Amino acid sequence: MDETVAEYIRRTVLKIPRDEIKMMLQKWGFLSESQLQTLNFHQIKDNISQEVVQLCEENSADIKQAAALDIIYNHIYQNKRMWSVYQMKKSGEELECFDIKDFKKRFKGRLRSALKNVTITFKEYEDNAIWIRVAWGTPYKKPNQYKPSYVVYHSQTPYVFISASVLKSNLPLLCQALIVASNYHDIREMELRSHSLNSLKDIVFKRYSQNFQTYNSKPLQGGNVEPENADIRIVHENRSEKERIHRLNQEVFGDGPQPKLEFAQYKLETMFKSHPKMDVLDKKEPFRCLVKFSSPHLLESLKSLAPAGMADTPISPLLTCIPHKARNYFKIREKKGTFPESFVSP
């Protein structure tokens, strides 16, 4: 077994929590059950990793087996990566039968025709997800196994989830291989990113419903202590306003947890209108800007704006539309109307 392969396997084992090493090695399936029984999983991880490497040497492991173990680790700990969503398009609406063997052949052929030194590994999962691991090299250097790109593609859908390596220059090659392998004609980034891969899937696959029309508002419990000498009308007005904000917020966001989204952006194009006497603009041209949002939990942050008194209720559709605009690359074009107050600096 090559020394670089042995070292990569050792480092991969070291990343795994000790109480999960046996489970992941079983999922890997490269070592036999009798070999796994010889391992002492109660010793320090460094010793465990050395013993795993020795067993892999007996089985003559190569980089493909090592990459397969890395895929299993990243599938379980997928939140350790930042994922971006890409959408592919066909020239027509024709439907084709998906052939996984043909997909792999086309993907490898396209990528290796552009770059010889590359390691490509596939793994299929039960939810029709194909995980692809690509380790990049150069014309003169072997692939760097420590900075791979990951692709998750769900067959029969136009959506691809990519966790790119540091080498962003290889991203166009990766996208070209994807559209060739899946028989699409175009691919675009949706400017939608998060560490939570499942949350991104919930949004683009419409598994997350933002509106709950059947919601019945209930009086808020607690937090409304009435002073002894307070005007009962003021107390009633404050309580009614809180209940109104709570009801409208629930109608927009629902009462369930929000998908964990960390980045979103879209293009805004609107006509700027001013008073005729002010004559701010000589030419009637659209005002264009790029709106970016980032937060550790973007949708939950937007949901908390109204209850915190930081935004009017109902919240502007420009803020609440983010999940709904996923299929349109978050491009919003308003041909008429004034510039939204949500984006006017105070």
C-alpha atoms as one frame of an Amber mdcrd trajectory, in Angstrom:
protein
   0.000   0.000   0.000   1.251   3.444  -0.925   2.496   5.597   1.976   0.249
   8.509   0.997  -2.791   6.201   1.049  -1.810   4.831   4.465  -1.387   8.330
   5.872  -4.721   9.466   4.452  -6.548   6.502   5.981  -4.849   7.164   9.313
  -5.909  10.820   9.309  -9.462   9.939   8.310  -9.761   7.519  11.228  -8.398
  10.185  13.577 -11.235  12.547  12.562 -13.897  10.054  13.599 -15.133  10.122
  17.232 -13.755   7.041  18.966 -17.167   5.555  19.813 -18.161   5.759  16.121
 -15.033   4.285  14.523 -16.323   0.705  14.544 -19.673   1.746  13.045 -18.019
   3.672  10.196 -15.573   0.873   9.442 -18.517  -1.517   9.208 -20.290   0.853
   6.793 -17.051   1.056   4.816 -17.047  -2.706   4.327 -13.419  -2.899   3.247
 -12.278  -4.796   6.348 -13.792  -8.183   7.143 -15.727  -8.829  10.327 -12.924
 -11.045  11.615 -10.411  -8.232  11.041 -12.646  -5.754  12.886 -12.804  -8.128
  15.871  -9.030  -7.894  16.234  -9.206  -4.137  16.790  -9.180  -2.705  20.299
 -11.548   0.266  20.150 -10.963   1.207  23.798  -7.395   2.427  23.323  -6.330
   5.885  22.241  -7.347   6.909  18.722  -3.780   7.136  17.441  -3.213   3.453
  18.238  -6.556   2.524  16.672  -5.634   4.382  13.477  -2.278   2.579  13.280
  -3.965  -0.806  13.642  -6.525   0.074  10.949  -3.698   1.039   8.586  -1.970
  -2.313   9.204  -5.165  -4.193   8.329  -5.595  -2.055   5.203  -2.045  -2.961
   4.168  -2.989  -6.642   4.408  -5.891  -5.955   2.033  -3.757  -3.807  -0.304
  -5.963  -0.733   0.003  -5.655   1.925  -2.689  -6.810   5.544  -2.915 -10.294
   4.546  -4.077 -10.926   2.616  -0.867  -9.511   5.475   1.194 -11.761   7.960
  -0.640 -14.791   5.733   0.011 -14.135   5.921   3.761 -13.878   9.705   3.482
 -17.266   9.863   1.727 -18.868   7.887   4.567 -17.406  10.309   7.112 -18.598
  13.386   5.180 -22.044  11.892   4.643 -22.488  11.477   8.395 -20.832  14.802
   9.268 -22.086  16.751   6.252 -22.677  19.882   8.374 -18.932  20.381   8.662
 -18.918  21.595   5.038 -20.402  24.685   3.395 -22.846  23.668   0.659 -23.999
  25.687  -2.345 -27.034  24.938  -4.509 -26.861  24.780  -8.305 -29.765  24.362
 -10.703 -29.460  22.771 -14.137 -31.724  23.376 -17.137 -32.690  21.434 -20.216
 -33.413  22.949 -23.617 -36.798  21.167 -23.673 -39.172  19.422 -21.304 -38.331
  15.902 -22.449 -37.927  13.259 -19.752 -35.186  10.654 -19.931 -34.560   7.453
 -18.014 -31.649   7.865 -15.650 -28.830   5.334 -16.005 -26.337   5.489 -13.135
 -23.656   3.606 -15.084 -23.949   5.988 -18.018 -23.886   8.953 -15.628 -20.626
   7.793 -14.020 -19.029   7.040 -17.382 -19.919  10.446 -18.829 -18.822  12.286
 -15.677 -15.431  10.584 -15.534 -14.855  10.921 -19.259 -15.576  14.644 -19.320
 -13.508  15.460 -16.247 -10.496  13.335 -17.192 -10.452  14.705 -20.735  -9.719
  18.108 -19.195  -7.505  16.998 -16.289  -5.653  13.705 -16.086  -4.544  13.883
 -12.455  -7.889  13.599 -10.682  -9.436  11.061  -8.307 -13.179  10.462  -8.746
 -15.217   8.354  -6.312 -18.969   7.652  -6.295 -21.295   6.337  -3.613 -25.053
   5.825  -3.929 -27.514   6.239  -1.082 -31.098   5.076  -0.609 -32.695   8.522
  -1.146 -31.540   8.533  -4.809 -28.603  10.713  -3.820 -25.313  10.185  -5.622
 -22.324  11.407  -3.660 -19.297  12.305  -5.780 -15.870  13.026  -4.351 -13.303
  14.711  -6.586  -9.684  15.212  -5.508  -7.881  17.637  -7.806  -4.347  17.530
  -9.108  -2.460  19.466 -11.772  -0.770  18.351 -15.011   2.387  17.839 -12.946
   1.133  16.940  -9.467  -0.929  14.102  -8.036  -4.415  14.873  -6.650  -4.517
  16.546  -3.249  -6.716  14.200  -1.206  -7.020  16.680   1.651  -8.877  19.346
  -0.356 -11.532  17.472  -2.357 -14.781  18.766  -3.798 -18.041  17.066  -2.885
 -21.128  16.849  -5.093 -24.541  15.522  -4.076 -26.852  14.926  -7.028 -30.410
  13.601  -6.765 -31.281  11.767  -9.960 -34.350  12.967 -11.890 -34.011  16.458
 -10.391 -32.205  19.536 -11.729 -30.592  20.332  -8.383 -26.962  19.778  -7.420
 -25.370  20.514  -4.043 -21.663  21.304  -4.186 -19.092  21.729  -1.448 -16.131
  23.070  -3.384 -12.487  22.761  -2.485 -10.192  25.728  -2.016  -9.279  25.506
  -5.720 -12.224  27.447  -7.149 -10.604  27.418 -10.575 -11.693  23.772 -10.902
 -15.377  24.576 -10.343 -16.128  25.244 -14.070 -14.693  21.815 -14.947 -16.885
  20.221 -12.307 -20.014  21.978 -13.592 -19.254  20.997 -17.202 -18.901  17.356
 -16.182 -22.243  17.492 -14.350 -24.295  18.874 -17.234 -22.692  16.441 -19.703
 -23.280  13.437 -17.437 -26.892  14.357 -16.638 -27.842  15.510 -20.184 -28.571
  19.102 -19.201 -27.530  22.214 -21.114 -26.922  24.863 -18.479 -26.092  25.184
 -14.809 -26.348  28.222 -12.542 -25.520  28.871  -8.910 -28.626  29.790  -6.933
 -26.732  31.954  -4.406 -28.093  29.840  -1.581 -25.581  28.435   0.902 -25.585
  26.707   4.266 -23.735  24.141   6.352 -27.031  22.270   6.675 -27.390  20.193
   3.509 -30.777  18.842   4.619 -32.149  22.368   5.053 -31.123  23.276   1.506
 -32.847  20.128   0.254 -36.008  21.023   2.192 -36.113  24.416   0.459 -35.443
  23.424  -3.158 -37.480  20.207  -3.009 -40.397  22.089  -1.446 -40.384  19.828
   1.600 -40.623  22.972   3.713 -43.915  24.896   3.727 -43.576  28.442   4.933
 -47.243  29.388   5.152 -49.735  27.820   7.544 -53.158  29.165   6.534 -55.016
  27.066   9.124 -53.253  28.724  12.021 -55.595  30.005  14.736 -54.130  32.711
  16.893 -54.057  32.075  20.608 -53.567  34.633  23.360 -49.969  34.926  24.463
 -49.245  33.421  27.851 -47.088  35.362  30.262 -45.054  38.492  29.690 -48.093
  40.815  30.106 -48.024  41.925  33.729 -50.564  44.689  34.254 -49.516  47.508
  36.637 -52.067  48.208  39.352 -52.794  51.753  38.182 -52.313  51.206  34.427
 -54.928  52.439  32.001 -56.843  49.294  31.001 -57.176  50.594  27.458 -53.401
  50.891  27.030 -52.856  47.406  28.426 -55.506  45.987  26.090 -53.996  47.802
  23.081 -50.487  46.510  23.825 -51.741  42.954  24.252 -53.774  43.135  21.037
 -50.782  44.447  19.092 -48.539  41.649  20.363 -51.153  39.074  19.457 -51.515
  40.612  15.981 -47.744  40.488  15.398 -47.603  36.919  16.680 -50.496  35.834
  14.416 -49.100  37.475  11.260 -45.623  36.127  11.965 -47.008  32.615  12.342
 -48.973  32.932   9.090 -45.768  33.793   7.212 -43.221  31.512   8.862 -45.350
  28.837  10.496 -44.840  27.483  14.000 -42.210  24.880  13.135 -38.422  25.240
  13.017 -36.999  27.022   9.994 -34.495  25.403   7.592 -31.004  26.432   8.607
 -29.941  28.830   5.860 -26.755  30.895   6.243 -26.464  32.852   2.990 -28.803
  34.096   0.262 -28.715  36.832  -2.328 -30.833  38.075  -5.197 -30.836  40.840
  -7.790 -33.289  43.699  -7.429 -34.385  45.926 -10.281 -36.929  48.662  -9.627
 -37.948  52.044 -10.985 -37.004  54.890  -8.648 -39.848  57.374  -8.277 -39.437
  60.828  -6.804 -41.579  63.924  -6.497 -41.863  65.758  -9.864 -40.553  68.997
  -8.358 -37.473  67.306  -6.869 -36.309  65.977 -10.248 -33.770  63.575  -8.710
 -33.222  61.502 -11.852 -32.854  62.949 -15.335 -33.258  59.584 -17.046 -35.901
  57.021 -16.254 -33.619  54.026 -15.861 -34.167  51.116 -13.469 -32.289  51.098
 -10.209 -30.331  47.865  -9.823 -28.662  46.391  -6.766 -27.489  43.067  -5.382
 -29.052  42.193  -2.023 -27.090  39.805   0.194 -28.130  38.192   3.461 -25.893
  36.238   5.824 -26.479  34.906   9.325 -25.756  31.772  11.375 -29.517  31.031
  10.996 -30.952  33.423   8.424 -34.633  32.392   8.369 -34.909  32.265  12.162
 -33.330  35.731  12.280 -35.926  37.092   9.845 -38.683  35.409  11.836 -37.568
  37.188  15.025 -37.540  40.714  13.510 -41.213  41.545  14.067 -41.551  40.200
  17.650 -38.385  42.118  18.553 -39.839  45.349  17.184 -37.127  45.673  14.528
 -39.496  45.428  11.539 -43.102  46.294  10.776 -45.727  43.583  10.524 -46.346
  42.008   8.120 -42.689  41.697   7.156 -41.818  42.807   3.623 -42.186  40.054
   0.985 -38.637  40.892  -0.085 -37.504  39.269   3.161 -40.017  36.437   3.451
 -39.779  35.344  -0.205 -36.298  33.823   0.105 -37.370  30.142   0.290 -40.099
  30.641  -2.341 -37.738  32.221  -4.870 -35.287  29.309  -4.805 -36.376  28.034
  -8.204 -35.783  31.455  -9.796 -32.204  32.037  -8.581 -33.577  34.654  -6.154
 -33.892  37.226  -8.947 -36.691  39.661  -8.203 -37.596  42.315 -10.737 -40.094
  44.998  -9.835 -40.849  47.111 -12.873 -43.138  49.491 -11.011 -43.363  51.030
  -7.583 -41.048  52.848  -5.254 -37.820  51.499  -3.863 -38.734  49.190  -0.946
 -38.331  50.773   2.468 -36.682  47.590   3.723 -33.513  48.515   1.838 -33.413
  52.266   2.494 -30.619  53.275   4.849 -31.865  55.235   7.873
